[in-house]
Amino acid sequence: MAKGLQGFSWTMLLLFCAIQELGSWAMHTEVEGPGLGEPGDPALLASGRVKRGWVWNQFFVVEEYTGTEPLYVGKIHSDSDEGDGSIKYTISGEGAGTIFLIDEITGDIHATERLDREQKTFYTLRAQARDRQTDQLLEPESEFIIKVQDINDSEPRFLEGPYIGSVAELSPIGTSVMQVMASDADDPTYGSSARVVYSVLEGEQHFTVDSKTGVIRTAVADLDRETQDRYEVVIRATDMAGQLGGLSGSTTVTIVVTDVNDNPPRFPQKMYQFSIVETAPVGTAIGRVKAEDSDVGENTDMTYQVKDEEGVEMFKVTTDSNTQEAVITVQKPLDYESKKVHTVVVEALNKFVDPRFVDLGTFRDQTIVRVSVLDVDEPPEFRPPSNLMEVQEDAHVGSIVGVVTALDPDTANHPVRYAIDRSTDAERIFDIDAKTGAIVTGKVLDRETAGWHNITVLAMEADNHSQVSRASLRIRILDVNDNPPELATPYEAAVCEDAKPGQLIQTISVVDRDEPQSGHRFYFTLAPEATNNHHFSLLDIQDNTAAVHTQRVGFNRQEQDVYLLPILVVDSGPPALSSTGTLTIRVCGCDSSGAIQSCNSTAYVVSATLSPGALIALLVCILILVVLVLLILTLKRHHKSHLTSEDDEDMRDNVIKYNDEGGGEQDTEAYDMSALRSLYDFSEIKAGDGGGGPGEGGPGRNPASELHALPQWVQSPDLDFSVFRDYICRKVEQADEDLSVPPYDSFQTYAFEGSDSPVPSLSSINTWSSGSEQDFSYLGGWGPRFRQLAALYAGRRGEEDSEES
């Protein structure tokens, strides 16, 4: 094969040479003027026209070359080449130097690698001719193409597999199922390598395939899904138009036979039997029946119906969409005493019928359902089921409102007893006769309090109280005229002092709790005690209202400022009832326009002469005053609580704690010693000890003074601790009686003060145990740090001595 290809290449080379001689395939390049060639090229810089040209043709190379020598592709040649080797040929572009090599002297091109047209069909390269000595470009660079020639080395492939198609059952012969397509990577424009034909390898009994298009069609007309619902068909694709030596590939096509409604529904049984108790409520399911259908999907959807008239009246059939079952339910109440067995004809038919298969037979089926009614002990039934009664509100206690009747529907016909469900009549307004069912009033009725009463009446068998029936009964209380009319409100009117006769003062209306069927009609007159009234008149407007007018000219507030006008109101009955109401009329001062200014020396109406802005400012001022008052009250309360907390007899508040050492003996302003001085008021201690009277040391002593007096102990040979004992006892008593205070003691005991102190203690708690602790002169010997303290306490001691003297 390599030799054949080599001969072919030489033939092509000779053909190229012949074409070159003829000049039909020569490509000439004409360069005009300077600047189009490379700089320094004398030929291109010369004036005039210079003819140069490449000589070659389009090259071809066969793919999949398996020879050991490089494959000759072709030759490039310039017409300026005189064969003396002065011209150097080079190529660049796709595969140059790797796949394709060129002989620099001869221009022969060889392929050094095995090429595959399915990967790359052609290569684009550029050729150059240069002077070997100067490396100057003799010809303009030109482009050429090397095409890879195809051979039949790729078999057809089904790229879109796996294939799944479908066809309806009972489809006619030649029905298209689906189309398969194979792809061949060979060159479709060269030979028959890419021409594919199709054929069936397996499944040709039921299906065929078009050899050119790959369309699969049915080969038979009796495909039955119920017999076989799936077929596996093997399709083969062969190139070279199916000729000997062509390559082939195959694929498996799954063809699913879809269902059509070609099977009618069929009941497995011709008769079904069910039973149900007679007390079953309407809507109770009796049972289910189902017709079988060999089809699938929506072709099995069914509709059930009752065919006989008796069954349609007593029973109802619905279709369960999930299970396609017929659900038989009770449509009317059953009665064992009336009929013990019911026969129902149920028909099933397909919901979707295909008209193409109507000739196969009727697509419906029927079955018989027998329903047996079971007897049970039933509660009594109310007859007739009337639930409305009426009674006058003035009916006496024990009056009959109405009678209810209930009967036992069973054949035994047990006697019935009646009762009222007291949860619906807790006040026992009505009673019922247990044997006759007569309902009577148990209390006096009042329509204005309750116009309707809803009670529940119970009916039960005399010997079996578990069989109970209930009936709701509404009792309407009929109105009688037992409430007199009254003025709608306690009317008050005002009249100006300069009023004129006939001026309207007030329009009045009345209310009546009764509701006569013909509607209200009220009559207005002045009460008999007001017949001598010459100040005001009353006019009945005939629309259940009346108007009060003045009868005199002017009124005087100084003489009489209030008038009481009694008005008599009568309704239309029967019987006619009346009441007397009083209209209060005040005499007021008015301005020239008739606006009321004041009544009874007090403002009656405030004239709205202020602008909106003034009103807003007034409201803001009032609000500010309220806030200030609240703030003052809060501060007072806070101050009071602060004083109370200071007066609290908690011994812990008497200890002043400070941890500031100060700035030295010269610092007299670092700490205010007046607080310490105020605690040690020796004059008060002495006065308290010396007086001994009940007003100072007795139980009536002020607790606030006791707080400050507690730590102010002085040296005395005969100290009286009764004061402290009484104080502690009182504090314990107060703490025990006051449950709101926290549970802590107000007196603390310091049992151990510490050890290794370089100086004696300054605490006033233990002053009674030493006779020298009140003499503060020894502080002067403690050093400069305590000099200021010694001066303070020494001065305090001197003042006390002077006071004692």
C-alpha positions in Angstrom: 0.0 0.0 0.0 2.9 2.3 0.8 4.3 1.7 -2.7 1.0 2.5 -4.2 0.7 5.7 -2.2 4.3 6.6 -3.3 3.4 6.1 -6.9 0.3 8.1 -6.5 2.4 11.0 -5.0 4.8 10.9 -8.0 1.9 10.9 -10.3 0.6 13.9 -8.6 4.0 15.6 -8.7 4.2 15.0 -12.5 0.7 16.4 -12.8 1.7 19.4 -10.9 4.8 19.9 -13.1 2.7 19.7 -16.2 0.2 22.1 -14.8 3.1 24.4 -14.0 4.3 24.3 -17.5 0.9 25.0 -18.8 0.6 27.9 -16.4 -3.0 27.2 -15.5 -2.4 26.6 -11.8 0.5 29.1 -11.4 -0.1 31.9 -8.8 1.8 35.0 -9.8 2.4 37.9 -7.5 3.0 41.3 -8.9 4.7 43.9 -6.6 4.4 47.5 -7.7 6.4 50.3 -6.2 8.7 50.4 -3.2 7.8 49.5 0.3 5.9 46.3 -0.4 8.8 44.0 0.1 11.3 43.6 2.8 13.6 46.6 3.5 17.0 46.3 1.7 15.7 44.1 -1.0 17.2 45.5 -4.2 14.7 43.8 -6.4 11.8 45.3 -4.6 13.3 48.7 -4.3 14.0 48.9 -8.1 11.5 51.0 -10.0 9.1 49.5 -12.4 7.2 46.2 -12.3 8.9 42.9 -11.2 7.3 39.6 -11.8 7.7 36.9 -9.2 5.5 33.8 -8.6 5.0 30.6 -6.6 4.3 27.3 -8.3 2.3 24.7 -6.4 -1.2 23.2 -6.1 -3.5 22.2 -3.3 -1.9 19.2 -1.5 -3.5 16.0 -0.4 -2.3 13.4 2.1 -4.0 10.1 2.9 -5.0 9.6 6.6 -3.9 6.7 8.7 -0.6 6.1 6.8 1.3 3.2 8.4 4.6 3.3 6.4 8.0 3.6 8.1 9.2 6.4 5.8 7.9 10.0 5.8 5.0 10.3 3.5 5.6 12.6 0.5 3.0 15.4 0.4 4.1 17.7 -2.5 6.5 20.3 -3.7 6.7 24.0 -3.6 8.8 25.9 -6.2 9.4 29.5 -7.2 9.8 30.4 -10.9 12.9 32.4 -9.9 14.6 29.2 -8.7 17.3 28.3 -11.2 18.3 25.1 -9.4 21.6 26.4 -8.1 20.5 26.1 -4.5 20.6 29.8 -3.9 17.0 29.9 -2.7 16.0 28.5 0.7 12.4 27.3 1.2 10.6 27.4 4.6 7.1 26.8 5.8 5.2 28.0 8.9 1.8 27.4 10.3 -0.2 24.4 11.5 2.1 21.4 12.0 5.1 23.1 10.4 8.4 21.6 11.8 6.5 18.8 13.6 4.0 17.1 11.4 5.3 18.6 8.1 8.9 19.0 7.1 10.3 20.8 4.0 13.5 20.3 2.1 15.0 23.8 2.1 16.7 23.3 -1.3 14.1 21.3 -3.3 10.9 22.5 -1.6 9.7 18.9 -1.1 7.2 18.5 1.8 6.8 15.3 3.8 4.4 14.2 6.6 6.2 12.6 9.5 3.2 11.6 11.6 0.1 9.5 11.2 -2.8 11.8 10.4 -6.5 11.3 11.3 -9.1 13.2 9.2 -11.7 12.7 11.9 -9.6 14.8 14.2 -8.5 17.5 11.7 -9.5 17.7 8.0 -6.9 20.1 6.7 -3.9 22.2 7.7 -3.2 25.8 6.7 0.5 26.7 6.2 2.5 29.6 4.8 5.5 29.3 2.4 8.5 31.6 2.1 11.4 31.8 -0.4 14.5 33.5 0.8 18.0 34.2 -0.5 20.3 31.8 1.1 23.1 34.3 1.3 21.3 37.4 2.5 18.3 35.7 4.0 16.2 38.3 2.1 12.6 37.5 1.2 12.5 36.8 -2.5 8.8 36.3 -2.8 5.9 37.5 -0.7 4.8 34.9 1.9 1.9 32.9 0.5 -0.6 30.5 2.1 -1.5 27.0 1.0 -3.6 24.1 2.3 -2.8 20.4 2.9 -6.0 18.4 3.0 -6.2 15.0 4.8 -7.8 12.5 2.4 -10.5 10.2 4.0 -10.5 6.4 4.1 -13.3 4.3 5.6 -11.9 3.8 9.1 -15.0 4.8 11.2 -18.0 2.7 11.8 -21.5 4.2 12.2 -22.4 5.0 15.8 -25.8 5.6 17.4 -25.0 8.7 19.5 -28.5 9.3 21.0 -29.1 5.9 22.5 -30.4 4.2 24.5 -33.6 4.5 22.5 -37.1 4.1 24.0 -40.2 4.4 21.9 -43.9 3.7 22.3 -46.8 2.7 20.1 -50.4 2.2 21.0 -51.7 -1.4 21.0 -53.9 -2.5 18.0 -52.1 0.1 15.8 -52.4 -0.6 12.0 -49.5 -1.9 10.0 -46.9 0.8 9.1 -47.6 3.0 12.2 -44.5 5.0 12.9 -42.9 4.3 16.2 -39.8 6.4 16.3 -36.7 7.3 14.3 -33.1 6.2 15.0 -30.1 7.9 13.5 -26.4 6.7 13.2 -23.5 9.1 12.7 -20.3 8.2 10.6 -17.2 10.2 11.3 -15.9 9.6 7.7 -16.0 12.3 5.0 -19.5 12.4 3.5 -18.2 14.2 0.4 -15.7 11.6 -0.5 -16.9 8.2 -1.7 -19.4 6.1 0.2 -17.6 5.9 3.5 -20.3 7.9 5.3 -23.4 6.6 3.4 -25.4 4.6 6.1 -28.2 2.1 5.6 -30.4 0.6 8.4 -31.8 -2.9 9.0 -33.5 -4.9 11.7 -31.4 -7.6 13.4 -33.9 -8.7 16.0 -37.6 -8.1 16.3 -38.3 -8.1 12.5 -41.5 -10.2 13.2 -43.2 -7.1 14.7 -41.3 -4.1 13.4 -39.5 -2.8 10.4 -37.1 0.0 9.7 -36.6 2.3 6.8 -33.2 1.7 5.3 -32.5 5.3 4.5 -34.3 7.3 7.2 -34.1 4.9 10.2 -37.9 5.3 10.9 -39.2 2.2 12.8 -42.7 1.1 11.9 -45.1 -1.7 13.0 -45.1 -4.8 10.9 -48.3 -6.3 12.4 -51.7 -5.0 13.4 -52.4 -7.1 16.5 -50.1 -5.8 19.1 -51.8 -6.4 22.4 -50.6 -4.7 25.5 -52.3 -7.2 27.8 -50.3 -10.0 26.1 -46.9 -8.3 25.8 -46.3 -4.7 26.7 -42.6 -4.4 25.8 -40.4 -5.3 22.8 -36.6 -5.2 22.4 -35.6 -4.4 18.8 -32.0 -4.4 17.6 -31.3 -2.0 14.7 -28.0 -2.1 12.6 -26.5 0.7 10.7 -23.9 -0.1 7.9 -21.8 2.3 5.9 -20.5 2.0 2.3 -24.3 2.0 1.5 -24.5 -1.5 2.8 -21.9 -2.9 0.3 -19.5 -5.7 1.2 -16.7 -4.5 3.3 -18.6 -1.7 5.0 -18.4 -1.1 8.7 -21.5 -1.4 10.9 -22.8 -0.6 14.4 -26.0 -1.6 16.2 -28.2 -0.4 19.0 -31.1 -1.7 21.0 -34.5 0.0 20.8 -37.0 -0.5 23.6 -40.6 -0.2 22.3 -43.3 0.1 24.9 -46.9 -0.8 23.9 -49.2 1.7 25.4 -52.7 0.9 26.5 -56.0 1.7 24.7 -59.4 1.2 26.2 -60.2 -2.1 24.5 -61.4 -4.0 27.5 -64.8 -3.4 29.2 -65.2 -3.5 33.0 -66.5 -6.7 34.5 -67.8 -7.4 38.1 -66.2 -10.6 39.6 -69.6 -11.5 41.2 -73.1 -11.1 40.0 -74.5 -10.6 43.5 -73.2 -8.9 46.7 -74.8 -9.0 50.1 -74.5 -6.3 52.9 -76.3 -5.6 56.1 -76.8 -2.4 58.1 -78.7 -1.4 61.2 -81.9 0.7 60.8 -80.5 3.5 62.9 -77.6 4.2 60.6 -77.6 7.9 59.8 -77.8 9.2 56.3 -74.4 9.1 54.6 -73.3 5.9 56.3 -71.3 3.6 54.0 -72.9 0.2 53.6 -70.1 -1.5 51.5 -67.9 -1.4 48.4 -67.9 -3.2 45.1 -65.4 -3.0 42.3 -65.5 -4.0 38.6 -62.2 -5.3 37.2 -60.7 -3.8 34.0 -57.6 -5.2 32.2 -56.6 -1.8 30.9 -54.4 0.6 32.8 -54.3 4.3 33.6 -57.2 6.4 32.8 -58.7 3.6 30.8 -59.6 2.0 34.1 -61.5 5.0 35.4 -65.1 4.0 36.0 -68.4 5.5 36.9 -70.9 3.7 39.0 -74.7 4.3 39.1 -77.8 2.8 40.6 -80.2 1.6 37.8 -83.4 0.6 39.7 -85.9 3.2 41.0 -86.1 1.8 44.5 -82.3 1.9 44.9 -82.0 5.4 43.6 -84.5 6.6 46.3 -82.9 4.8 49.3 -79.2 4.5 48.4 -76.4 6.5 46.7 -73.4 5.2 44.8 -70.2 7.2 44.5 -66.8 6.3 43.0 -63.6 6.3 45.0 -61.2 8.0 42.6 -58.2 6.3 44.3 -59.4 2.7 44.3 -62.0 2.9 41.5 -64.5 1.2 43.8 -68.2 1.8 44.1 -69.1 3.1 47.6 -72.8 2.4 48.5 -74.2 4.8 51.2 -77.5 5.4 52.8 -79.5 8.2 51.2 -82.7 8.0 53.3 -83.3 6.8 56.8 -83.9 3.0 57.0 -86.8 1.4 58.9 -86.8 -2.3 59.7 -90.5 -2.2 60.5 -91.2 -0.9 57.0 -88.8 -3.0 54.8 -86.3 -5.6 55.9 -84.4 -6.2 52.6 -83.5 -3.8 49.7 -82.3 -4.9 46.3 -80.1 -2.5 44.4 -78.8 -2.8 40.8 -75.4 -1.2 40.4 -73.9 -0.6 36.9 -70.2 0.1 36.1 -69.1 1.8 32.9 -65.8 3.3 31.7 -65.5 7.0 32.0 -63.5 7.3 28.8 -64.7 5.2 25.8 -62.6 5.0 22.6 -65.0 5.1 19.7 -62.6 3.0 17.6 -63.3 0.0 19.7 -67.1 0.3 20.3 -67.6 -2.6 17.9 -65.8 -4.8 20.4 -68.8 -4.8 22.7 -70.5 -2.8 25.4 -68.2 -1.2 27.9 -70.4 -1.6 31.0 -71.5 -4.3 33.4 -74.1 -4.7 36.1 -74.4 -6.5 39.5 -77.0 -6.9 42.2 -76.5 -5.7 45.7 -78.8 -7.0 48.5 -79.0 -4.8 51.6 -80.5 -6.4 54.8 -81.8 -4.0 57.4 -81.1 -5.1 61.0 -83.7 -4.3 63.8 -82.5 -2.3 66.8 -84.3 -0.8 69.8 -84.9 2.8 68.7 -85.7 5.8 70.9 -89.1 7.5 70.6 -89.8 9.8 67.7 -91.5 13.2 68.1 -94.6 13.6 66.0 -95.3 16.1 64.5 -91.9 17.7 64.6 -93.2 21.2 65.4 -90.7 23.3 67.4 -92.6 26.6 68.0 -95.1 27.5 70.7 -96.5 30.8 71.9 -97.8 32.0 75.3 -99.0 35.4 76.6 -96.7 37.0 79.1 -99.5 37.6 81.5 -100.4 33.8 81.6 -100.8 32.5 85.1 -98.4 29.9 86.6 -99.5 26.4 85.5 -101.0 27.6 82.2 -100.6 25.2 79.3 -98.2 26.4 76.7 -98.5 23.3 74.3 -98.2 19.6 74.1 -95.4 17.5 72.6 -96.0 13.9 71.4 -93.5 11.1 70.8 -94.1 7.4 69.9 -91.9 4.3 70.1 -91.2 3.2 66.5 -90.5 -0.4 67.4 -93.1 -3.1 67.1 -93.2 -3.4 70.9 -94.5 0.2 71.2 -93.2 0.9 74.7 -94.8 3.8 76.7 -93.0 7.1 76.5 -92.0 9.5 79.3 -91.2 13.2 78.9 -88.8 15.5 80.6 -87.1 18.9 80.1 -83.3 19.2 79.8 -82.7 21.5 82.8 -79.4 22.7 81.3 -81.6 24.6 78.8 -84.1 25.8 81.5 -82.0 26.3 84.6 -84.5 28.7 86.1 -87.3 26.2 85.7 -89.6 28.6 83.9 -91.4 25.7 82.3 -92.5 22.2 83.4 -93.7 19.2 81.5 -96.1 16.4 82.4 -94.1 13.2 82.3 -96.9 11.1 80.8 -98.9 13.5 78.6 -96.1 15.8 77.4 -98.0 18.9 78.3 -95.8 21.9 78.8 -96.9 24.4 81.4 -95.5 27.6 82.9 -93.6 27.3 86.1 -93.0 31.0 86.8 -94.4 34.4 86.0 -93.4 35.4 82.5 -92.1 38.8 81.4 -91.5 39.5 77.7 -89.5 42.5 78.4 -87.0 40.4 80.3 -86.9 37.4 77.9 -89.0 37.4 74.8 -87.9 33.9 73.6 -87.1 30.7 75.4 -85.2 27.8 73.9 -85.7 24.5 75.7 -84.9 20.9 74.9 -87.6 18.2 75.5 -86.5 14.6 76.2 -88.6 11.6 75.3 -87.6 8.2 76.5 -89.0 4.7 76.9 -90.6 4.1 80.2 -88.6 1.0 81.0 -85.4 1.9 79.2 -84.2 5.5 79.9 -81.1 5.0 77.7 -83.3 5.3 74.6 -83.7 9.0 74.6 -84.8 11.4 71.9 -84.3 15.2 72.0 -86.3 17.9 70.4 -85.5 21.6 70.5 -88.5 23.7 71.3 -88.8 27.5 70.9 -91.3 29.3 73.0 -92.2 32.9 72.1 -93.6 35.2 74.8 -96.4 37.3 73.4 -96.5 40.9 74.5 -99.3 42.5 76.5 -99.4 46.2 77.4 -98.1 46.1 81.0 -95.5 48.9 80.9 -96.4 52.6 80.8 -94.6 55.0 78.5 -91.8 57.1 80.0 -89.8 60.2 78.9 -86.8 59.1 76.9 -84.4 61.1 79.2 -84.7 63.4 82.2 -85.2 66.5 80.0 -83.8 69.9 81.0 -84.4 73.0 79.0 -83.4 76.7 79.2 -85.4 79.8 78.4 -84.0 83.3 78.0 -85.3 86.1 80.2 -86.4 88.1 77.2 -88.1 85.1 75.5 -91.2 85.9 73.4 -94.5 84.0 73.4 -94.6 80.9 71.2 -90.9 80.3 71.3 -89.9 76.5 71.0 -88.1 75.5 74.2 -87.8 71.6 74.0 -89.0 68.7 71.9 -89.6 65.6 74.0 -90.1 61.9 73.1 -91.0 58.8 75.1 -90.0 55.2 75.3 -92.2 52.1 76.0 -90.8 48.6 76.8 -93.9 47.0 75.2 -94.0 46.2 71.5 -97.6 46.1 70.3 -98.2 44.5 66.9 -99.8 47.6 65.5 -97.0 49.8 66.7 -96.7 52.6 69.3 -99.0 55.6 69.5 -98.5 58.1 72.4 -100.6 61.1 73.5 -99.1 64.1 75.4 -100.9 66.5 77.7 -100.0 68.6 80.7 -100.6 66.9 84.0 -103.7 68.0 86.0 -101.5 69.8 88.5 -100.2 72.0 85.7 -103.6 73.1 84.3 -103.2 76.6 85.9 -99.8 77.0 84.2 -99.7 80.3 82.2 -96.0 80.2 81.4 -95.6 77.2 79.0 -97.8 75.2 76.6 -97.5 71.6 75.3 -98.2 70.7 71.6 -98.7 67.0 70.6 -97.1 66.8 67.1 -98.9 63.5 66.4 -95.6 61.6 65.6 -95.0 60.3 69.1 -93.3 63.6 70.0 -94.4 66.8 71.6 -93.1 70.4 71.7 -93.0 72.8 74.6 -93.4 76.6 73.9 -93.5 79.7 75.9 -96.8 81.5 76.7 -95.7 84.7 78.2 -93.4 87.6 77.4 -90.1 87.5 79.4 -89.0 85.8 82.6 -87.2 87.1 85.7 -84.5 85.0 87.2 -84.7 87.0 90.4 -88.3 86.0 90.9 -88.0 82.4 89.8 -85.1 80.7 88.1 -86.5 77.2 87.7 -89.8 75.9 86.5 -91.0 72.3 86.8 -93.5 71.3 84.1 -95.3 67.9 84.7 -96.2 66.1 81.4 -98.7 63.2 81.2 -98.0 60.6 78.5 -100.6 57.9 77.6 -100.1 54.9 75.2 -102.7 53.4 72.9 -103.2 50.2 75.1 -105.1 48.0 75.5 -105.3 48.8 78.3 -104.1 52.3 78.0 -101.3 53.1 80.5 -99.9 56.4 81.4 -97.0 58.1 83.4 -96.1 61.6 84.4 -92.6 63.0 83.6 -91.2 66.4 84.7 -89.5 68.8 82.4 -87.0 71.1 84.2 -86.9 74.6 82.7 -84.2 77.0 83.8 -84.3 80.8 83.2 -81.0 82.0 81.9 -79.4 85.3 80.8 -78.8 85.6 77.1 -77.0 88.1 74.9 -78.5 90.1 72.1 -78.3 87.2 69.6 -80.1 84.8 71.9 -77.0 82.8 73.0 -77.3 81.7 76.6 -74.7 83.3 78.9 -75.5 82.1 82.4 -78.1 80.3 84.4 -78.6 80.7 88.2 -75.7 83.1 88.5 -73.3 80.4 87.0 -72.0 80.0 83.5 -74.4 77.9 81.4 -72.7 78.0 78.1 -69.2 79.2 77.3 -69.2 81.3 74.2 -66.8 79.9 71.7 -65.1 83.2 70.8 -61.6 81.9 71.4 -59.6 81.0 68.3 -58.2 77.5 67.9 -54.6 78.8 68.6 -55.7 80.4 71.9 -57.5 77.2 72.9 -54.3 75.2 72.2 -52.2 77.6 74.2 -54.7 77.5 77.1 -54.5 73.7 77.1 -50.7 73.7 77.0 -50.6 76.1 80.0 -53.0 73.8 82.0 -50.8 70.8 81.1 -47.7 72.6 82.3 -49.3 73.5 85.6 -50.4 69.9 86.1 -46.8 68.7 85.4 -45.4 71.3 87.9 -47.8 70.2 90.6 -46.9 66.6 90.1 -43.2 67.4 90.1 -43.5 69.3 93.4 -45.5 66.5 95.0 -42.9 64.0 93.8 -40.0 66.1 95.3 -41.8 66.5 98.6 -42.4 62.8 98.8 -38.8 62.1 97.9 -37.6 64.6 100.6 -39.9 63.1 103.1 -38.7 59.5 102.4 -35.1 60.8 102.6 -35.8 62.3 106.1 -37.5 59.1 107.1 -34.5 57.1 106.0 -32.2 59.4 108.0 -34.4 59.0 111.0 -34.4 55.3 110.6 -33.1 53.7 113.7 -30.6 51.4 112.0 -27.4 51.4 114.0 -25.3 50.8 110.9 -26.2 54.3 109.6 -24.5 55.9 112.7 -21.0 54.7 111.5 -19.3 57.2 109.3 -16.7 55.4 107.1 -13.9 57.1 105.4 -10.6 55.8 104.1 -8.9 59.1 103.1 -5.7 59.7 105.1 -5.6 63.4 104.2 -2.8 65.6 103.1 -0.9 65.8 106.4 -1.0 68.0 109.5 -1.1 71.2 107.5 -4.2 70.1 105.5 -7.2 71.4 107.4 -9.7 71.2 104.5 -9.2 67.6 103.3 -12.1 66.3 105.4 -15.0 67.9 107.2 -14.7 66.9 110.8 -18.0 68.5 111.7 -19.7 65.2 111.0 -17.6 63.5 113.7 -18.2 66.4 116.0 -22.0 66.2 115.6 -21.9 62.6 116.8 -20.1 63.4 120.0 -22.3 66.0 121.6 -21.2 65.6 125.2 -23.5 68.3 126.4 -26.5 66.2 125.3 -25.0 63.1 126.9 -24.5 64.8 130.2 -27.9 66.4 130.1 -29.5 63.1 129.3 -27.6 61.4 132.1 -28.1 64.1 134.6 -31.8 64.8 134.0 -33.1 61.3 134.4 -36.6 62.5 133.9 -39.3 60.6 132.0 -39.4 63.2 129.4 -35.8 62.6 128.4 -34.9 59.1 129.2 -38.3 57.5 129.5 -40.3 55.6 126.9 -41.5 58.8 125.3 -38.1 59.9 124.1 -37.8 60.9 120.4 -36.2 58.0 118.4 -34.2 60.5 116.3 -32.4 61.8 119.4 -31.8 58.2 120.6 -29.9 57.5 117.3 -27.4 60.3 117.9 -27.2 59.7 121.6 -26.4 56.0 121.3 -22.6 56.2 120.7 -22.1 59.3 122.9 -20.9 57.4 126.0 -18.8 59.2 128.6 -16.8 58.0 131.4 -18.8 57.7 134.6 -18.3 55.5 137.6 -22.0 54.6 137.8 -23.4 54.1 134.2 -27.1 53.3 133.8 -27.6 50.9 130.9 -31.4 50.9 131.2 -31.6 53.5 128.5 -29.9 51.2 126.0 -31.8 48.2 127.2 -35.1 50.0 126.7 -33.9 51.2 123.3 -33.0 47.7 122.1 -36.2 46.2 123.4 -38.3 48.9 121.6 -36.3 48.2 118.4 -36.9 44.5 118.7 -40.6 45.0 119.2 -40.9 47.3 116.2 -39.0 44.9 114.0 -41.2 42.0 115.1 -44.4 43.9 114.5 -43.5 45.4 111.1 -43.7 42.6 108.5 -42.5 44.9 105.7 -38.9 45.5 106.9 -36.1 43.2 105.9 -35.1 40.6 108.4 -31.8 42.0 109.7 -30.8 43.2 113.2 -30.1 46.9 113.7 -27.5 46.3 116.4 -24.1 44.7 115.6 -21.6 43.4 118.1 -17.9 43.7 117.3 -16.3 40.9 119.5 -12.8 41.3 118.2 -11.2 44.4 117.0 -7.8 43.0 115.9 -4.3 42.7 117.3 -0.7 44.1 117.1 -2.0 47.7 116.8 0.8 50.1 117.6 -1.6 52.6 119.2 -4.7 52.2 121.4 -8.1 52.1 119.9 -10.1 55.3 119.1 -13.4 53.5 119.0 -16.2 55.0 121.1 -17.8 51.7 121.6 -15.5 50.7 124.4 -15.1 54.2 126.0 -16.7 53.1 129.3 -14.0 50.5 130.1 -11.1 53.0 130.4 -10.8 56.1 132.4 -8.3 57.8 130.1 -9.9 57.5 126.6 -11.9 60.7 126.9 -8.7 62.6 127.7 -7.4 63.2 124.2 -4.2 65.0 125.3 -2.3 61.8 124.7 -2.8 62.2 121.0 -0.1 64.8 120.9 2.5 62.1 121.6 1.6 60.1 118.5 3.6 62.1 116.1 3.1 64.8 113.4 0.5 62.7 111.6 -2.0 63.0 114.5 -1.2 66.5 115.5 -4.2 68.0 113.7 -6.5 65.3 115.2 -5.1 66.0 118.7 -5.8 69.7 118.3 -9.3 69.1 117.2 -10.2 66.7 120.0 -8.2 68.6 122.6 -10.2 71.7 121.6 -13.4 69.8 121.8 -12.5 68.6 125.3 -11.7 72.1 126.5 -15.0 73.4 125.3 -16.9 70.6 127.2 -15.0 71.4 130.4 -15.9 75.1 130.1 -19.5 74.2 129.6 -19.5 72.0 132.6 -18.0 74.7 134.8 
